[in-house]
Amino acid sequence: MEPWGNNVATLVFETGRPARIESFADASGPLGDIGHEEGFGPGVGTPVIVEGRLWGC
């Protein structure tokens, strides 16, 4: 799944750095939708780097 919208995966993808959001209340995109449906609280993500390239989070 490609990250897009306002969510922690998009922040990691765009910056290549670890990211945190305080809540999914303002999150959007497919990951934001899941966060809303499941009632997620704060979220964190960290980049996974393989051979010097961002591979995922």
Secondary structure, DSSP 8 states (H G I E B T S, - for coil): ----SSSHHHHHHHHSS-EEES-STT--HHHHHHHHHHT---EEE--EEETTEEEE-
